[in-house]
Amino acid sequence: MKSLITRQFGLAISAVGAALALGSLANAHHSVALQFDMSSEIEIEGTVVAMEWRNPHAWLQVEVESETGETETWQVEFGSANSLYRRGWRRDDLPVGTHVEILGLAARDGSNTIAAEDVTLPDGRRLFGGSRPRD
């Protein structure tokens, strides 16, 4: 039979583990306004390099030609893969090599990262990215 001290120690360790797990989940989920400037919309146009369908955020990598003619890789953040699917996105919408136009919110840190609002495909379809409510 376990002593009272052993049981209390076990409960304390379990509580610390749960607190650490919940803390890391809370840290992973953030407000769009925390990382992106809600008043600074930008547009980029380029070629799909990769699409990562994952949770809590899906990511698109796009090669964009800069104003100086150099190629830059941009990271485009979306909501979860589940939310994109519910908005009508499908895995075959953005194959590597597809030319896309993206409207989104600029990163506050000035990096080549945006939170997508809309993605326009070559056939003219617009996919809603979900970063902010539509007008």
C-alpha positions as CSV (number, residue, x, y, z in Angstrom):
1,M,0.0,0.0,0.0
2,K,1.4,3.4,-1.0
3,S,2.0,5.9,1.7
4,L,0.2,9.2,1.8
5,I,3.5,11.1,0.9
6,T,4.0,8.9,-2.2
7,R,0.5,9.6,-3.4
8,Q,0.8,13.3,-2.8
9,F,4.1,13.4,-4.6
10,G,2.5,11.5,-7.6
11,L,-0.4,14.0,-7.7
12,A,2.0,17.0,-7.6
13,I,4.0,15.6,-10.5
14,S,0.8,15.0,-12.5
15,A,-0.4,18.5,-11.8
16,V,3.0,20.0,-12.9
17,G,2.9,17.9,-16.1
18,A,-0.7,19.0,-16.9
19,A,0.2,22.7,-16.3
20,L,3.2,22.4,-18.6
21,A,1.2,20.7,-21.4
22,L,-1.6,23.3,-21.1
23,G,0.9,26.2,-21.1
24,S,2.5,25.0,-24.3
25,L,-0.9,24.6,-26.0
26,A,-1.9,28.2,-25.0
27,N,1.5,29.5,-26.2
28,A,1.1,27.8,-29.6
29,H,-2.3,29.3,-30.3
30,H,-2.2,33.1,-30.8
31,S,-4.3,36.0,-32.0
32,V,-3.7,37.0,-35.7
33,A,-3.3,40.6,-34.4
34,L,-0.4,39.6,-32.2
35,Q,1.8,38.7,-35.2
36,F,0.2,40.6,-38.1
37,D,-0.7,44.2,-38.7
38,M,-4.4,44.3,-39.1
39,S,-4.2,47.7,-40.8
40,S,-1.6,46.7,-43.4
41,E,-2.9,44.6,-46.3
42,I,-0.3,43.5,-48.9
43,E,-0.5,41.5,-52.1
44,I,2.0,39.0,-53.3
45,E,2.1,37.0,-56.5
46,G,4.2,34.0,-57.1
47,T,4.7,30.3,-57.6
48,V,3.7,27.6,-55.0
49,V,6.8,25.8,-53.6
50,A,5.0,23.8,-50.9
51,M,1.7,23.5,-49.0
52,E,1.7,22.1,-45.5
53,W,-1.8,20.9,-44.4
54,R,-1.4,20.8,-40.6
55,N,-3.0,22.1,-37.4
56,P,-3.1,24.5,-35.7
57,H,-2.0,26.4,-38.8
58,A,-1.6,25.4,-42.5
59,W,1.3,27.0,-44.3
60,L,2.0,27.9,-47.9
61,Q,5.4,28.6,-49.3
62,V,5.5,30.8,-52.4
63,E,8.5,32.0,-54.4
64,V,8.0,35.7,-55.3
65,E,10.1,38.0,-57.5
66,S,11.1,41.0,-55.4
67,E,11.2,44.6,-56.7
68,T,15.0,44.1,-57.4
69,G,14.3,41.0,-59.5
70,E,15.5,38.5,-56.9
71,T,13.5,35.5,-55.9
72,E,12.3,35.5,-52.3
73,T,10.4,32.8,-50.4
74,W,7.3,33.9,-48.6
75,Q,5.5,32.0,-45.8
76,V,1.7,32.3,-45.8
77,E,-0.2,31.4,-42.7
78,F,-3.7,30.1,-42.7
79,G,-6.1,28.8,-40.1
80,S,-6.1,25.1,-39.5
81,A,-6.2,22.5,-42.2
82,N,-9.7,21.6,-40.9
83,S,-11.0,25.1,-41.3
84,L,-9.6,25.4,-44.9
85,Y,-11.4,22.2,-45.8
86,R,-14.6,23.5,-44.4
87,R,-14.2,26.7,-46.5
88,G,-14.0,24.6,-49.7
89,W,-10.2,24.1,-50.0
90,R,-8.9,20.8,-51.3
91,R,-5.4,19.4,-51.2
92,D,-5.2,19.4,-55.0
93,D,-6.0,23.2,-55.3
94,L,-2.4,24.3,-54.8
95,P,0.1,21.9,-56.4
96,V,3.7,22.9,-56.6
97,G,4.3,25.2,-59.5
98,T,0.9,26.8,-59.4
99,H,0.9,30.6,-59.9
100,V,-1.1,32.3,-57.2
101,E,-2.1,35.8,-56.0
102,I,-2.4,36.3,-52.3
103,L,-4.0,39.1,-50.3
104,G,-3.1,39.1,-46.7
105,L,-1.9,40.9,-43.6
106,A,1.8,42.0,-43.2
107,A,3.9,40.5,-40.5
108,R,4.7,43.0,-37.7
109,D,8.3,41.9,-37.6
110,G,8.9,42.8,-41.3
111,S,9.6,39.2,-42.3
112,N,8.4,37.6,-45.6
113,T,5.3,36.2,-43.8
114,I,1.7,37.1,-44.2
115,A,-1.6,35.9,-42.8
116,A,-3.7,35.0,-45.8
117,E,-7.1,36.6,-46.4
118,D,-7.7,35.4,-50.0
119,V,-5.8,33.2,-52.5
120,T,-6.7,33.7,-56.2
121,L,-6.0,30.6,-58.4
122,P,-5.1,30.7,-62.1
123,D,-8.7,29.8,-63.1
124,G,-9.9,32.9,-61.2
125,R,-11.3,31.1,-58.2
126,R,-10.8,32.8,-54.9
127,L,-10.2,30.8,-51.7
128,F,-10.9,32.5,-48.4
129,G,-8.0,32.2,-46.0
130,G,-9.9,33.2,-42.9
131,S,-7.5,35.7,-41.3
132,R,-10.1,38.3,-40.9
133,P,-13.8,38.7,-41.5
134,R,-14.8,39.5,-45.0
135,D,-16.3,43.0,-45.7
